[in-house]
Amino acid sequence: MDGRMSFTCLCLLFQLILTVGFGRSAEQREAPSTTFGLRTVRRNYVEGKQRRSSFKMAIFADLHFGENAWTRWGPHQDVKSIKVMSTVLDHEIPDFVVYLGDVITANNVAVGNASLYWDQALSPTRERGIPWATVFGNHDDAPFEWPLEWFSSRGIPHTSCNLLNSSVSGGFHRAVFVSLLGKSGYDCFKGTPRMELMKNEIENNTLSHPRNGPKELWPSISNYALQVSSSQDPNTAVALLYFLDSGGGSYPKVISRAQAQWFKHKSQELNPNSSVPEIIFWHVPNKAFQRVAPKCQIRKPCVGSINKERVDSQEAEMGIMKILVKRSSVKAVFVGHNHGLNWCCPHEKLWLCFVRHTGYGGYGHWARGARILEITEQPFSLKSWIRMECGHVHSEVLLSS
């Protein structure tokens, strides 16, 4: 059965655990939780005589939309990135998509509202009717960096900037030129803050399920939890998904102590006995990834296909990993950021996993793809693999053993 056509058949319920934040209506702030009936595909597995339901996620990382938008190269890369996402979505037919940071290259975006590029990156998922969540990366609200070539003999294009037409569908650009000399002054180069990017996404997309998170965690924004519930009982959790903003761009690359304490209290509130498996998502790897990184070739127990660079980690450790390793329910942490890494390696009793560079923006000439996660219940399992842009699948690993 086609996953998009099966939207009417309830299999797994995805429940949002609402953390009170800012940028939401008064009614939404007052609600302790909001339940979303996200209809997903029932997949049957023949394992003896048992049938199991599953919940499949595709993770898109480092898309870098809007990079070098003033060149022919930049818009062409965005078109290619949309093709990669479309290929993955059509092969896997996931129930949910995670945008794992660096959705845009904000330091290259010379527009008054970078949400126009952000919206284009979401378009393949939205057009297929698949719900999604997002978390910020270090490039998503980075300050604009003036290109050196603009200071050549041709001069600086100081009277106009390229603005992506938000009505464009399928990834094709149509450049429109807007004056910088009106009321907005030089707004085209001011950048778009995290809060504004999140506000625009939530308000304009019914299938979007991220949240700002608690205001006391500011300037960190995308901190929230989602619950995957049983197909048999919507009140029974199969897994808890936590999303954390790992910083970078407008502030240092770090998961703060306040965020670590938020996770500690939130996970204790939602899962006091650690009986429900927990899966963690953020963008920039922390220093634990450096410690488990393969030295050269990827060898067991690690699983993956590329190990082409050193781990570029967060700037400091503020306690999040100590909390994670103490929770027996935490199964895996997924990160992006390093385009030349896609391995999973065990650390203590959990797994640390890079996903796969999905976008054609950003550095590196490695083939693009996406990491896929599949949760099954009765009994619980968490399996992952890489789906390439050519359709090939590799690096399958069981993360729940």
Residue pairs with C-beta under 8 A, 6 or more apart in sequence:
1 9
1 41
2 93
3 40
3 41
3 93
3 94
3 95
4 93
4 128
4 129
4 130
6 39
6 40
6 41
6 42
7 39
7 129
8 39
9 39
9 41
9 42
10 37
10 39
10 40
10 231
11 39
11 40
11 41
11 42
11 53
11 55
11 231
12 38
12 40
12 53
12 54
12 55
12 95
12 228
12 229
12 230
12 231
12 238
12 377
13 35
13 36
13 37
13 38
13 228
13 229
13 230
13 231
13 234
14 36
14 38
14 40
14 55
14 95
14 96
14 131
14 209
14 226
14 227
14 228
14 229
15 33
15 35
15 36
15 226
15 227
15 228
15 229
15 234
15 237
16 33
16 34
16 35
16 36
16 209
16 211
16 224
16 226
16 227
17 33
17 224
17 225
17 226
17 227
17 240
17 266
17 270
18 28
18 31
18 32
18 33
18 34
18 211
18 224
19 211
19 213
19 214
19 223
19 224
19 225
19 262
19 266
20 29
20 214
21 29
21 211
21 212
21 213
21 214
21 215
21 224
22 195
22 212
22 215
23 195
23 198
23 199
23 202
23 212
24 202
24 211
24 212
28 34
35 234
36 131
36 209
38 95
38 96
38 131
40 55
40 56
40 95
40 96
41 54
41 56
41 93
41 95
42 53
42 231
43 53
43 54
43 56
44 51
44 52
45 51
45 52
45 54
45 376
50 378
52 376
52 377
52 378
53 231
53 376
53 377
53 378
54 374
54 375
54 376
54 377
55 95
55 96
55 228
55 238
55 239
55 374
55 375
55 376
56 92
56 93
56 94
56 95
56 96
56 372
56 373
56 374
56 375
57 94
57 95
57 96
57 97
57 98
57 372
57 373
57 374
57 375
58 88
58 89
58 92
58 94
58 96
58 97
58 98
58 370
58 371
58 372
58 387
59 97
59 98
59 100
59 281
59 334
59 336
59 355
59 356
59 370
59 371
59 372
59 373
60 85
60 88
60 97
60 98
60 99
60 100
60 358
60 359
60 370
61 99
61 100
61 101
61 102
61 137
61 283
61 336
61 337
61 355
61 356
61 357
61 358
61 359
61 370
61 371
62 100
62 101
62 102
62 137
62 336
62 337
62 339
62 357
62 358
62 359
62 361
62 362
63 81
63 85
63 99
63 102
63 103
63 104
63 121
63 358
63 359
63 361
64 77
64 81
64 102
64 103
64 104
64 105
64 139
64 359
64 360
64 361
64 362
65 78
65 81
65 103
65 104
65 105
65 117
65 118
65 120
65 121
65 359
65 361
66 74
66 78
66 104
66 105
66 106
66 108
66 109
66 111
66 114
66 117
66 164
66 361
67 74
67 77
67 105
67 108
67 361
67 362
68 74
68 77
68 108
69 75
69 108
69 109
69 110
69 111
69 117
69 162
69 164
70 110
70 147
70 157
70 162
74 108
74 361
75 173
77 359
77 360
77 361
78 117
78 120
78 121
78 171
78 173
78 360
78 361
79 171
79 172
79 173
80 360
80 368
81 121
81 171
81 358
81 359
81 360
81 361
81 368
82 120
82 123
82 124
82 170
82 171
83 171
83 389
84 358
84 359
84 360
84 368
84 369
84 370
84 389
85 124
85 125
85 358
85 370
86 124
87 389
87 390
87 391
88 358
88 369
88 370
88 372
88 387
88 389
89 97
89 124
89 125
89 128
89 130
91 387
91 391
92 372
92 387
94 130
94 372
95 130
95 131
96 130
96 131
96 132
96 133
97 125
97 130
97 131
97 132
97 133
98 132
98 133
98 134
98 135
98 243
98 281
98 334
99 121
99 122
99 132
99 133
99 134
99 135
100 135
100 137
100 281
100 282
100 283
100 334
100 335
100 336
100 355
101 135
101 136
101 137
101 138
101 139
101 140
101 246
101 282
101 283
101 284
101 336
101 337
102 137
102 138
102 139
102 140
102 283
102 336
102 337
102 359
102 362
103 118
103 121
103 122
103 134
103 137
103 140
104 114
104 117
104 118
104 121
104 139
104 140
105 139
105 142
105 361
105 362
106 114
106 139
106 140
106 141
106 142
106 143
106 144
106 191
106 192
106 249
107 139
107 142
107 143
107 144
107 145
107 249
108 144
108 145
109 117
109 144
109 191
109 192
110 144
110 161
110 162
110 188
110 189
111 117
111 161
111 162
111 163
111 164
111 188
112 161
112 163
112 178
112 184
112 187
112 188
112 190
113 192
113 196
113 200
114 141
114 191
114 192
114 197
115 192
115 196
115 197
115 200
115 201
116 163
116 164
116 165
116 166
117 164
118 140
118 197
118 200
118 201
119 166
119 200
119 201
119 204
120 164
120 166
120 168
120 171
121 359
122 132
122 201
122 205
122 208
123 169
123 170
123 171
124 171
125 132
125 207
126 132
126 205
126 207
127 169
129 207
130 207
131 207
131 208
131 209
132 207
132 208
132 209
133 208
133 209
133 210
133 226
133 241
133 243
134 198
134 201
134 208
134 210
134 222
135 210
135 222
135 243
135 244
135 245
135 281
135 282
135 283
136 194
136 197
136 221
136 222
136 245
136 246
136 249
136 283
137 246
137 248
137 249
137 283
137 284
137 336
137 337
138 246
138 247
138 248
138 249
138 253
138 283
138 284
138 337
139 248
139 249
140 194
140 197
140 249
141 191
141 192
141 193
141 194
141 197
141 249
141 250
142 191
142 248
142 249
142 250
143 191
143 249
143 250
144 189
144 190
144 191
146 189
150 156
150 157
158 180
159 179
159 180
159 181
160 177
160 178
160 179
160 180
161 177
161 178
161 180
161 188
161 189
162 175
162 176
162 177
163 175
163 176
163 177
163 178
163 188
164 173
164 174
164 175
165 173
165 174
165 175
165 176
168 174
178 188
180 186
180 187
180 188
191 250
193 250
194 219
194 221
194 222
194 245
194 249
194 250
195 212
195 221
198 210
198 211
198 212
198 221
198 222
201 208
201 210
202 208
202 210
202 211
209 226
210 222
210 224
210 243
211 222
211 223
211 224
212 221
212 222
212 224
213 220
213 221
213 222
213 223
213 224
213 245
213 262
214 223
214 262
216 258
217 223
217 245
217 256
217 258
217 259
217 262
219 247
219 250
219 251
220 244
220 245
220 247
220 255
220 256
220 258
220 259
221 245
222 243
222 244
222 245
223 243
223 244
223 245
223 259
223 262
224 242
224 243
225 240
225 241
225 242
225 243
225 266
225 270
226 240
226 241
226 243
227 237
227 239
227 240
227 241
227 270
228 237
228 238
228 239
228 240
228 241
228 375
229 235
229 236
229 237
229 238
230 236
230 237
230 238
230 377
231 377
237 270
237 271
237 276
238 276
238 277
238 375
238 377
238 380
239 276
239 277
239 278
239 279
239 375
239 380
239 382
240 267
240 270
240 271
240 276
240 277
240 278
240 279
240 329
241 278
241 279
241 280
241 281
242 263
242 266
242 267
242 278
242 279
242 280
242 281
243 281
243 282
244 255
244 259
244 263
244 280
244 281
244 282
244 320
245 255
245 259
245 282
245 283
246 253
246 254
246 255
246 282
246 283
246 284
246 286
246 314
246 335
247 253
247 254
247 255
247 256
247 284
247 314
248 283
248 284
252 315
252 316
253 284
253 314
253 315
254 314
254 315
254 316
254 318
255 282
255 286
255 314
255 318
255 320
256 318
257 318
257 319
259 318
259 320
260 318
260 319
260 320
260 323
261 319
263 320
263 323
264 323
267 278
267 327
267 329
270 276
271 278
271 329
274 327
274 328
274 329
275 329
276 329
277 329
277 331
277 380
277 382
277 400
278 327
278 329
278 330
278 331
279 330
279 331
279 332
279 334
279 373
279 382
280 324
280 330
280 332
280 333
280 334
281 333
281 334
281 335
282 333
282 334
282 335
283 335
283 336
283 337
284 312
284 313
284 314
284 335
284 337
285 311
285 312
285 313
285 314
285 335
285 337
285 338
285 352
285 354
286 313
286 314
286 317
286 320
286 321
287 313
287 314
287 317
287 321
288 321
288 347
288 352
289 311
289 313
289 335
289 352
289 354
290 310
290 311
290 313
291 347
292 302
292 345
292 346
292 347
292 352
293 307
293 310
293 311
293 341
293 343
293 345
294 302
294 307
294 343
294 345
296 307
297 307
298 304
298 305
298 307
298 343
301 345
301 346
302 343
302 344
302 345
302 346
303 343
303 344
303 395
303 396
303 397
304 341
304 342
304 343
304 344
304 354
304 386
304 395
305 342
305 343
305 386
305 394
305 395
306 340
306 341
306 342
306 343
306 366
307 340
307 341
307 343
308 340
308 341
308 364
308 366
309 338
309 339
309 340
309 341
311 338
311 341
312 337
312 338
324 330
324 333
324 350
325 347
325 348
325 349
325 350
328 349
330 350
331 350
331 351
331 382
331 399
331 400
332 344
332 350
332 351
332 352
332 353
332 382
332 384
332 399
333 350
333 351
333 352
333 353
334 353
334 354
334 355
334 371
334 373
335 352
335 353
335 354
335 355
336 354
336 355
336 357
338 354
339 357
339 362
339 363
339 364
339 366
340 357
340 364
340 366
341 354
342 354
342 355
342 356
342 357
342 369
342 371
342 386
342 395
343 353
343 354
343 395
344 351
344 352
344 353
344 354
344 384
344 395
344 397
344 399
345 351
345 352
345 353
346 352
351 397
351 399
353 371
353 384
353 399
355 370
355 371
356 368
356 369
356 370
356 371
356 386
357 364
357 366
357 368
357 369
358 368
358 369
358 370
359 368
360 368
367 388
367 389
367 390
368 388
368 389
369 386
369 387
369 388
369 389
370 386
370 387
371 384
371 385
371 386
372 384
372 385
372 386
372 387
373 382
373 383
373 384
374 382
374 383
374 384
375 381
375 382
376 383
380 400
381 398
381 400
382 398
382 399
382 400
383 396
383 397
383 398
383 399
383 400
384 395
384 396
384 397
384 399
385 393
385 394
385 395
385 396
385 397
386 393
386 394
386 395
387 393
388 394
